[in-house]
Amino acid sequence: MKKFWSLIVYSLIVLLLAVNIPQKAKAEVSVSAASAVLMEQKSGRILFEKEAHKQRRIASITKIMTAIIAIESGKMEQYVPISEKAVRAEGSSIYLKPGTKMKLKDLVYGLMLRSGNDSAVAIAEYIGGSVDGFALLMNQKAREIGMLDTHFSNPHGLDDSDNHYSTAYDMALLTRYAMQNKTYQKIAGTKVYRTDNPSENWEYVWRNKNRLLTKYKYATGGKTGYTKLAKRTLVTTASKGDMNLIAVTLNGPDDWNDHITMYESGFKSYDMAEVLTKGIISDVNHSFYKDHIYIKNTIVYPATGDEMDMFSVKYKLNKPQKSWQNNREVKVGKAIIYLDGRAVSETAIFYRNKPEQKKGLLDHVKELFFSFIGVDNNG
């Protein structure tokens, strides 16, 4: 009997301890997709993930890479010849005609809004010389961005190769990169686009296939995708207040609702914490550095309510050099931001010998007066 009661007491103690052990906050998210990720755009922090690094077919969200390479080519106002091969591309189309020409800008709109495979091939042939040449550019860009689990074989995402794949995480990295480009932002978020038809008397009118732009008030852009093998794929972006999020789903039968669910969870659970404010760093007391070192950009990071007091900053500064005093500005170290003891971000620290001071009204009046009488400010 004593053993019985001892076992009961022991079980109660274990239960009480388990209840009182602090647990890390977990997003209460359930999605239909086989792979999914929710990323905060500025920091790159992952707020939710499910099989995020699993390599899968990606269908037409491939065209995000095609679009950003076209935009970065600097040829958006140039006219692109339309080949027979482009027109024969299978699947979704913007109904180009061989022998005609269309502005690269218009082709990118047709690519992103209507998912035109003919547009994708035309862009690839113009920018890369051929589809294979363009695929080389796509893979080079993927490596630059850090898409380590991705390989592109074509500019559209059709199932014509087993060597064309990515992951939810890598596609979020790509979208984070693309969203730094103002032109891409505008195109990806356009609901309706009109342009001249070079071979007919009527104009093209393209409505964005991304239904989230009308279905979800915080949506700002993205790209849809579908093939028989990849199933439904979707990349979208959304902004609320000062938080910008990226959502990716691969093989997601209920992808519109998956994305809304992830966004609502992210906006509810996280806020943007201002960890470091741009300007002079005041909490370094070294006589050489004091009032001379600064950072150029304010550092913000998404955090839950429980995490707001878990940030710390460490400054790593190089050994002072007298030669720095002869330079207007020189990089002298970095500030590392930690969240709960883990490094999550960093920014460069700069040294200026004489901090710039804002001129007041009196300074401007003096400058004007001395200029008028022909004396410079130094007498």
Secondary structure, 3 states (H helix, E strand, C coil): CHHHHHHHHHHHHHHHHHHHCCCCCCCCCCCCCCEEEEEECCCCCEEEEECCCCCECCHHHHHHHHHHHHHHCCCCCCEEECCHHHHCCCCCCCCCCCCCEEEHHHHHHHHHHHCCHHHHHHHHHHHHCCHHHHHHHHHHHHHHHCCCCCECCCCCCCCCCCCCEECHHHHHHHHHHHCCCHHHHHHHCCCEEEECCCCCCCCEEEECCCCHHHHCCCEEEEEEEEECCCEEEEEEEEEECCEEEEEEEECCCCHHHHHHHHHHHHHHHCEEEEEECCEECCCCCCCCCCCCEEECCCEEEEECHHHCCCEEEEEEECCCCHHHHHCCCEEEEEEEEEECCEEEEEEEEEECCCCCCCCCHHHHHHHHHHHHHCCCCCC
